[in-house]
Amino acid sequence: MSELAEATTMSDPINEAIPSPDALLKLIGRQLRTYRRLHRLVRKQGDLVGQEDPTDLISLLAERHRLTADLGATSKCLAPYRRDWERHRARLSPEQKVEAEAMLGEIESTLKTIVSADEEDVKRLQIRKQSVATELGGFANRQAVLNAYGRPNATRPAVLNRTDSES
């Protein structure tokens, strides 16, 4: 059974179509846990961006993709709450309101940190890409020079010594 279905209890016949406040808190908690996991991955990602081997980075990005899909699913479950937030918020007890606001505040700050770290990683990757392109351009220029001036003949030594001219 889904978290939403488990958390939805209909104790008030007037509000039968409205999920319980506990369902809202569970969904926000699920969203927060997912953002925390994403944040941990972003910190690892920063280290991996600087390394030469992309294998671990690709694996980490696949895990981020999975977590992002989970956030999308949670967001769909939260959509009815967002559409009528004030009404749902009013149904929360004072303690639940504090808990919800604290979780939402942490979600917001964690998301900002993730976005900021991703922007820095993009900058680092762009610098690295430019460096590799410059290096490859140097190889291309070297190749052009070799093609323009000809390559030394593989059968003939590149440097002649005294005995070569005597024959």
Backbone hydrogen bonds in HBPLUS format (Angstrom, degrees):
<---DONOR---> <-ACCEPTOR-->    atom                        ^
c    i                          cat <-CA-CA->   ^        H-A-AA   ^      H-
h    n   atom  resd res      DA  || num        DHA   H-A  angle D-A-AA Bond
n    s   type  num  typ     dist DA aas  dist angle  dist       angle   num
A0006-GLU N   A0002-SER O   2.87 MM   4  6.11 161.0  1.91 153.0 158.7     1
A0007-ALA N   A0003-GLU O   2.83 MM   4  5.90 155.1  1.89 147.6 154.4     2
A0008-THR N   A0004-LEU O   2.99 MM   4  5.98 129.5  2.25 142.7 154.3     3
A0015-ASN N   A0012-ASP O   2.97 MM   3  5.43 132.2  2.20 112.7 124.8     4
A0018-ILE N   A0015-ASN O   2.91 MM   3  5.29 158.9  1.95 117.5 124.5     5
A0023-ALA N   A0020-SER O   3.00 MM   3  5.28 129.1  2.27 102.6 115.4     6
A0024-LEU N   A0020-SER O   3.37 MM   4  6.85 151.7  2.45 145.2 152.2     7
A0025-LEU N   A0021-PRO O   3.00 MM   4  6.38 163.2  2.03 155.0 158.5     8
A0026-LYS N   A0022-ASP O   2.89 MM   4  6.09 155.4  1.95 147.2 154.2     9
A0027-LEU N   A0023-ALA O   2.98 MM   4  6.18 157.3  2.03 147.5 153.4    10
A0028-ILE N   A0024-LEU O   2.94 MM   4  6.22 161.6  1.97 154.6 159.7    11
A0029-GLY N   A0025-LEU O   2.86 MM   4  5.98 156.2  1.92 144.0 151.4    12
A0030-ARG N   A0026-LYS O   2.85 MM   4  6.09 150.9  1.94 144.0 152.0    13
A0031-GLN N   A0027-LEU O   2.91 MM   4  6.16 158.1  1.96 147.7 153.6    14
A0032-LEU N   A0028-ILE O   2.86 MM   4  6.11 157.4  1.91 149.6 156.0    15
A0033-ARG N   A0029-GLY O   2.93 MM   4  6.16 162.3  1.96 150.9 155.0    16
A0034-THR N   A0030-ARG O   3.06 MM   4  6.28 154.7  2.13 145.7 152.4    17
A0035-TYR N   A0031-GLN O   2.97 MM   4  6.28 158.6  2.02 150.6 156.4    18
A0036-ARG N   A0032-LEU O   2.90 MM   4  6.17 153.6  1.97 151.5 159.1    19
A0037-ARG N   A0033-ARG O   3.02 MM   4  6.31 154.9  2.08 144.8 151.0    20
A0038-LEU N   A0034-THR O   2.91 MM   4  6.21 157.6  1.96 150.1 156.7    21
A0039-HIS N   A0035-TYR O   2.85 MM   4  6.07 153.2  1.92 146.0 153.5    22
A0040-ARG N   A0036-ARG O   3.03 MM   4  6.37 154.4  2.09 147.8 153.7    23
A0041-LEU N   A0037-ARG O   3.06 MM   4  6.37 156.9  2.12 147.8 154.0    24
A0042-VAL N   A0038-LEU O   2.86 MM   4  6.14 148.7  1.95 149.7 158.9    25
A0043-ARG N   A0039-HIS O   3.11 MM   4  6.43 151.9  2.19 148.3 154.4    26
A0044-LYS N   A0040-ARG O   3.22 MM   4  6.58 157.3  2.27 145.5 151.1    27
A0045-GLN N   A0041-LEU O   2.76 MM   4  5.97 154.2  1.82 148.3 156.9    28
A0046-GLY N   A0042-VAL O   3.04 MM   4  6.29 151.5  2.12 146.9 152.0    29
A0047-ASP N   A0044-LYS O   3.03 MM   3  5.33 123.1  2.37 103.2 116.9    30
A0048-LEU N   A0044-LYS O   3.03 MM   4  6.36 156.3  2.08 151.0 158.4    31
A0049-VAL N   A0045-GLN O   2.87 MM   4  6.04 146.6  1.98 158.1 165.6    32
A0051-GLN N   A0048-LEU O   3.08 MM   3  5.24 154.2  2.14 105.6 113.7    33
A0058-ILE N   A0054-PRO O   2.86 MM   4  6.06 159.4  1.90 160.7 165.6    34
A0059-SER N   A0055-THR O   3.09 MM   4  6.36 157.0  2.14 148.2 154.4    35
A0060-LEU N   A0056-ASP O   2.92 MM   4  6.14 157.8  1.97 147.7 153.8    36
A0061-LEU N   A0057-LEU O   2.88 MM   4  6.12 157.6  1.93 150.3 156.6    37
A0062-ALA N   A0058-ILE O   3.02 MM   4  6.26 145.5  2.14 142.6 151.5    38
A0063-GLU N   A0059-SER O   3.13 MM   4  6.49 151.4  2.21 145.1 152.3    39
A0064-ARG N   A0060-LEU O   2.90 MM   4  6.25 153.7  1.97 149.8 157.9    40
A0065-HIS N   A0061-LEU O   2.92 MM   4  6.13 149.9  2.01 141.4 149.5    41
A0066-ARG N   A0062-ALA O   3.07 MM   4  6.40 152.1  2.15 143.8 150.5    42
A0067-LEU N   A0063-GLU O   2.99 MM   4  6.31 159.7  2.03 151.0 156.1    43
A0068-THR N   A0064-ARG O   2.83 MM   4  6.03 151.3  1.91 148.7 157.2    44
A0069-ALA N   A0065-HIS O   2.98 MM   4  6.26 150.5  2.07 145.4 152.8    45
A0070-ASP N   A0066-ARG O   3.04 MM   4  6.36 149.7  2.13 142.9 151.4    46
A0071-LEU N   A0067-LEU O   2.89 MM   4  6.24 149.3  1.99 144.8 153.2    47
A0072-GLY N   A0068-THR O   2.97 MM   4  6.29 147.7  2.08 142.5 151.3    48
A0073-ALA N   A0069-ALA O   3.03 MM   4  6.39 152.3  2.11 147.1 153.8    49
A0074-THR N   A0070-ASP O   2.94 MM   4  6.22 160.2  1.98 150.4 156.0    50
A0075-SER N   A0071-LEU O   2.79 MM   4  5.93 154.7  1.85 146.4 154.2    51
A0076-LYS N   A0072-GLY O   3.02 MM   4  6.30 147.2  2.13 142.2 150.1    52
A0077-CYS N   A0073-ALA O   3.19 MM   4  6.55 152.7  2.27 142.9 149.7    53
A0077-CYS N   A0074-THR O   3.05 MM   3  5.07 114.5  2.50  94.3 110.0    54
A0078-LEU N   A0074-THR O   2.92 MM   4  6.24 140.3  2.08 144.9 157.0    55
A0079-ALA N   A0075-SER O   2.96 MM   4  6.07 121.5  2.32 140.2 154.3    56
A0079-ALA N   A0076-LYS O   3.28 MM   3  5.15 144.5  2.42  94.1 104.0    57
A0081-TYR N   A0078-LEU O   2.92 MM   3  5.34 124.8  2.23 111.3 126.1    58
A0082-ARG N   A0078-LEU O   3.03 MM   4  6.36 156.2  2.09 155.4 163.0    59
A0083-ARG N   A0079-ALA O   3.00 MM   4  6.20 156.6  2.05 156.7 162.3    60
A0088-HIS N   A0084-ASP O   3.18 MM   4  6.50 164.8  2.20 156.6 161.2    61
A0089-ARG N   A0085-TRP O   2.74 MM   4  5.84 163.0  1.77 161.6 167.1    62
A0090-ALA N   A0086-GLU O   2.99 MM   4  6.05 149.2  2.08 139.5 147.1    63
A0091-ARG N   A0088-HIS O   3.12 MM   3  5.27 138.6  2.30  98.9 110.4    64
A0092-LEU N   A0089-ARG O   3.07 MM   3  5.38 155.6  2.13 107.7 115.4    65
A0097-LYS N   A0093-SER O   2.84 MM   4  6.12 153.6  1.91 158.4 166.1    66
A0098-VAL N   A0094-PRO O   3.10 MM   4  6.38 159.6  2.15 145.2 149.7    67
A0099-GLU N   A0095-GLU O   2.96 MM   4  6.22 162.6  1.99 148.0 153.1    68
A0100-ALA N   A0096-GLN O   2.77 MM   4  5.94 164.0  1.80 151.0 155.5    69
A0101-GLU N   A0097-LYS O   2.86 MM   4  6.00 169.1  1.87 153.2 156.5    70
A0102-ALA N   A0098-VAL O   2.92 MM   4  6.05 156.1  1.97 148.1 155.0    71
A0103-MET N   A0099-GLU O   2.99 MM   4  6.22 163.6  2.02 151.1 155.3    72
A0104-LEU N   A0100-ALA O   2.86 MM   4  6.06 164.8  1.88 154.9 159.6    73
A0105-GLY N   A0101-GLU O   2.85 MM   4  5.95 151.6  1.93 143.3 151.1    74
A0106-GLU N   A0102-ALA O   2.98 MM   4  6.23 156.6  2.03 147.1 153.2    75
A0107-ILE N   A0103-MET O   2.86 MM   4  6.11 155.1  1.92 149.5 157.1    76
A0108-GLU N   A0104-LEU O   2.98 MM   4  6.18 161.3  2.01 145.8 150.3    77
A0109-SER N   A0105-GLY O   3.01 MM   4  6.27 165.4  2.03 150.6 154.1    78
A0110-THR N   A0106-GLU O   2.85 MM   4  5.90 159.1  1.89 149.0 155.4    79
A0111-LEU N   A0107-ILE O   2.87 MM   4  6.01 158.9  1.91 150.3 156.2    80
A0112-LYS N   A0108-GLU O   3.05 MM   4  6.29 158.0  2.10 146.7 152.3    81
A0113-THR N   A0109-SER O   3.03 MM   4  6.27 155.8  2.09 145.0 151.4    82
A0114-ILE N   A0110-THR O   2.89 MM   4  6.16 157.6  1.94 151.1 157.3    83
A0115-VAL N   A0111-LEU O   2.92 MM   4  6.15 167.3  1.94 155.9 158.6    84
A0116-SER N   A0112-LYS O   2.95 MM   4  6.08 162.3  1.98 148.3 153.6    85
A0117-ALA N   A0113-THR O   2.93 MM   4  6.09 163.0  1.96 150.2 154.8    86
A0118-ASP N   A0114-ILE O   2.88 MM   4  6.09 157.6  1.93 150.6 157.2    87
A0119-GLU N   A0115-VAL O   2.94 MM   4  6.18 154.5  2.00 148.0 154.8    88
A0120-GLU N   A0116-SER O   3.05 MM   4  6.38 154.7  2.12 147.6 154.1    89
A0121-ASP N   A0117-ALA O   2.93 MM   4  6.20 156.5  1.98 149.2 155.9    90
A0122-VAL N   A0118-ASP O   2.89 MM   4  6.14 152.0  1.97 148.6 156.2    91
A0123-LYS N   A0119-GLU O   3.06 MM   4  6.36 157.7  2.11 145.8 151.2    92
A0124-ARG N   A0120-GLU O   2.95 MM   4  6.27 161.3  1.99 150.8 155.7    93
A0125-LEU N   A0121-ASP O   2.86 MM   4  6.07 157.5  1.91 149.1 155.4    94
A0126-GLN N   A0122-VAL O   2.86 MM   4  6.08 151.5  1.95 148.9 156.9    95
A0127-ILE N   A0123-LYS O   2.97 MM   4  6.24 157.6  2.03 151.6 157.1    96
A0128-ARG N   A0124-ARG O   2.98 MM   4  6.19 159.9  2.02 145.7 151.6    97
A0129-LYS N   A0125-LEU O   2.82 MM   4  5.98 155.2  1.88 145.1 152.4    98
A0130-GLN N   A0126-GLN O   2.93 MM   4  6.14 158.5  1.97 146.8 152.2    99
A0131-SER N   A0127-ILE O   2.94 MM   4  6.18 153.5  2.01 146.7 154.4   100
A0132-VAL N   A0128-ARG O   2.94 MM   4  6.21 159.5  1.98 151.9 156.5   101
A0133-ALA N   A0129-LYS O   2.89 MM   4  6.10 157.0  1.94 147.8 154.8   102
A0134-THR N   A0130-GLN O   2.88 MM   4  6.09 155.3  1.94 147.8 154.1   103
A0135-GLU N   A0131-SER O   2.96 MM   4  6.18 158.7  2.00 145.9 152.1   104
A0136-LEU N   A0132-VAL O   2.81 MM   4  6.05 161.1  1.85 151.8 157.0   105
A0137-GLY N   A0133-ALA O   2.82 MM   4  6.00 147.6  1.92 141.4 151.2   106
A0138-GLY N   A0134-THR O   2.98 MM   4  6.30 143.8  2.11 143.4 152.6   107
A0138-GLY N   A0135-GLU O   3.13 MM   3  5.10 121.8  2.48  93.0 107.3   108
A0139-PHE N   A0135-GLU O   3.16 MM   4  6.59 147.9  2.27 143.3 151.6   109
A0140-ALA N   A0136-LEU O   2.92 MM   4  6.26 152.4  2.00 147.9 155.9   110
A0141-ASN N   A0137-GLY O   2.88 MM   4  6.16 153.8  1.95 147.1 154.0   111
A0142-ARG N   A0138-GLY O   2.96 MM   4  6.17 155.6  2.02 144.1 150.8   112
A0143-GLN N   A0139-PHE O   2.92 MM   4  6.16 156.2  1.97 146.5 152.9   113
A0144-ALA N   A0140-ALA O   2.91 MM   4  6.20 152.7  1.99 145.6 153.2   114
A0145-VAL N   A0141-ASN O   2.98 MM   4  6.27 156.0  2.04 150.5 156.1   115
A0146-LEU N   A0142-ARG O   2.95 MM   4  6.24 164.3  1.98 151.8 156.2   116
A0147-ASN N   A0143-GLN O   2.86 MM   4  6.09 157.0  1.91 149.7 156.4   117
A0148-ALA N   A0144-ALA O   2.88 MM   4  6.03 153.1  1.95 145.2 152.8   118
A0149-TYR N   A0145-VAL O   2.95 MM   4  6.10 162.2  1.98 157.7 160.8   119
A0150-GLY N   A0146-LEU O   2.88 MM   4  5.47 117.3  2.28 135.6 148.1   120
A0156-ARG N   A0153-ASN O   3.18 MM   3  5.32 143.0  2.32 102.0 112.4   121
A0164-ASP N   A0161-ASN O   3.07 MM   3  5.50 135.1  2.28 109.6 121.3   122
